[in-house]
Amino acid sequence: MLLSFFIKKDNSMKGRKARALEGLEKYDFAKLATSQGSSIERRRFLAFAHIKDGKSFSEAARMIKVKPSTVINWASKFHEQGIDGLKERGGRGVKRSIPKNEEALIGQAVLAMQKNRPGGRIRGRDVYEMVKLAYGESLSNGSLYRLLHRAGSKTTYFIKQSKF
C-alpha cells in the first residue's frame, strides 16, 4: 500500500493541446534549431518543432526547460510576426560610446602614435588622452583595452599599463 505513494504517475498528456498556429507547416523548426547561431533562437525553434509534432505548450516547455508562459509568449509573437517574431532582436544592453566603425580608426591612430615615439612605446595614458580629445569619452582601463582589442590592435601588448 505504501509503495503506491512513491510510484510516479504518467504525465504524458499533461496540458491542453496547442491551438493550431497558422504557418507552422511552412518551416522545418528542427532544422532551424540546429542551424541557428543564437542559443535562445535554437531553444525557441526546438519548442516549435515539438509543438508542430503535436505536443502541448506545457510539454514543449518542459522539454526545453522553460515556463509554459514563455512558450505561450513565443507563440503569440509567432502568430503576430511570423518567423521573425522568434528571432533575437538587438537593442538590449549598454550602447557603445564610440561607434563601431570608428574603432578601426582608433587602432590605426595608436599604431601611428607608436611610430612617432622613440622606441615605439606608448603609455595607456597617451591612448586615454587621445580618445578623450577625439570623442570626449573618459574610458576606464578595462574599457580602453577592450576597445583596442576590438579594433584589432595588437598594440595592447606594447602599451605600458598605467593608472588613469
C-alpha positions in Angstrom: 0.0 0.0 0.0 2.8 2.4 0.8 4.5 1.7 -2.5 1.7 3.2 -4.5 2.5 6.6 -2.9 6.0 6.6 -4.4 5.0 5.4 -7.9 5.4 8.2 -10.4 2.2 9.0 -12.3 2.1 9.0 -16.1 2.3 12.7 -17.3 2.3 12.0 -21.0 -0.9 14.1 -21.7 -0.5 17.0 -19.3 -1.6 20.4 -20.5 -4.0 21.3 -23.2 -3.1 20.9 -26.8 -1.7 23.9 -28.5 -4.2 25.7 -30.7 -3.4 25.4 -34.3 -0.9 28.1 -35.2 -1.1 29.1 -38.8 2.2 28.9 -40.7 3.8 26.1 -38.7 3.9 23.8 -41.8 6.0 26.3 -43.7 9.0 25.9 -41.6 11.3 23.0 -40.6 11.8 24.0 -37.0 14.0 21.0 -36.2 16.4 22.1 -38.9 16.3 25.7 -37.8 17.1 24.6 -34.2 20.3 23.0 -35.4 21.4 25.7 -37.8 20.9 29.0 -35.9 23.7 30.7 -34.1 21.9 32.1 -31.0 21.1 29.6 -28.3 17.9 31.5 -27.5 16.7 31.2 -31.0 17.6 27.4 -31.1 15.5 26.9 -28.0 12.6 28.7 -29.5 12.8 26.7 -32.7 13.1 23.5 -30.8 10.0 24.3 -28.8 8.1 25.0 -32.1 9.4 21.7 -33.5 7.7 19.9 -30.5 4.5 21.9 -31.0 4.5 21.1 -34.7 4.8 17.4 -33.7 1.6 17.8 -31.7 2.9 18.5 -28.2 1.2 21.0 -25.9 2.7 24.2 -24.8 3.4 22.7 -21.4 5.0 19.6 -22.8 7.2 21.7 -25.2 8.1 24.0 -22.3 9.1 21.1 -20.1 11.3 19.6 -22.8 13.3 22.7 -23.2 13.2 23.6 -19.5 11.3 27.0 -19.7 8.0 28.0 -18.2 4.9 27.3 -20.2 4.1 31.1 -20.2 7.3 31.6 -22.1 6.3 29.3 -24.8 2.9 30.9 -25.0 4.6 34.3 -25.4 6.7 32.9 -28.2 3.6 31.5 -29.8 1.9 34.9 -29.6 4.9 36.6 -31.2 5.0 33.9 -33.9 1.2 34.5 -34.6 1.7 38.3 -34.9 5.1 38.5 -36.7 5.7 35.1 -38.2 9.2 33.5 -38.1 10.8 37.0 -37.4 9.0 37.1 -34.1 11.1 34.1 -32.9 14.4 35.7 -33.9 16.6 37.5 -31.4 16.3 41.3 -31.6 19.1 43.6 -31.0 19.0 46.8 -28.9 19.5 45.4 -25.5 22.4 46.3 -23.2 24.6 49.2 -22.9 25.2 51.2 -26.1 28.8 51.8 -27.2 30.1 55.2 -26.5 32.4 55.1 -29.6 30.8 54.0 -32.8 31.8 50.6 -34.1 33.1 52.0 -37.4 35.4 54.3 -35.5 37.2 51.5 -33.6 39.5 50.5 -36.5 40.5 54.2 -36.9 41.5 54.3 -33.2 43.7 51.2 -33.8 45.4 52.9 -36.7 45.9 56.1 -34.7 47.6 54.1 -31.9 49.9 52.5 -34.5 50.7 55.9 -35.9 51.4 57.2 -32.4 53.8 54.3 -31.7 55.7 55.0 -34.9 56.2 58.6 -33.9 57.5 57.7 -30.4 61.2 57.0 -29.9 61.4 53.3 -29.1 57.8 52.9 -30.2 56.5 52.6 -26.7 53.4 54.5 -25.7 51.5 54.5 -22.4 47.9 53.7 -21.7 47.6 57.3 -20.5 48.5 58.5 -24.1 45.8 56.4 -25.6 43.3 57.5 -22.9 44.0 61.2 -23.7 43.8 60.6 -27.4 40.3 59.0 -27.0 39.2 61.8 -24.6 40.2 64.5 -27.1 38.7 62.9 -30.1 35.4 61.6 -28.6 35.0 63.3 -25.3 34.8 59.9 -23.5 36.6 59.0 -20.3 37.1 55.3 -20.6 38.2 53.0 -17.7 41.3 50.9 -18.1 39.3 47.8 -19.0 37.1 49.7 -21.5 40.1 51.2 -23.2 41.9 47.9 -23.6 38.7 46.2 -24.8 38.3 48.9 -27.3 41.9 48.4 -28.6 41.3 44.6 -28.7 38.1 45.1 -30.7 39.9 47.5 -33.0 42.2 44.6 -33.9 45.2 46.3 -32.5 48.0 44.0 -31.4 49.5 47.0 -29.7 47.9 46.3 -26.3 50.9 44.1 -25.6 53.2 47.0 -26.1 51.3 49.7 -24.3 52.7 50.3 -20.8 49.7 50.0 -18.4 49.3 52.9 -16.2 46.6 54.2 -13.9 44.4 56.8 -15.4 
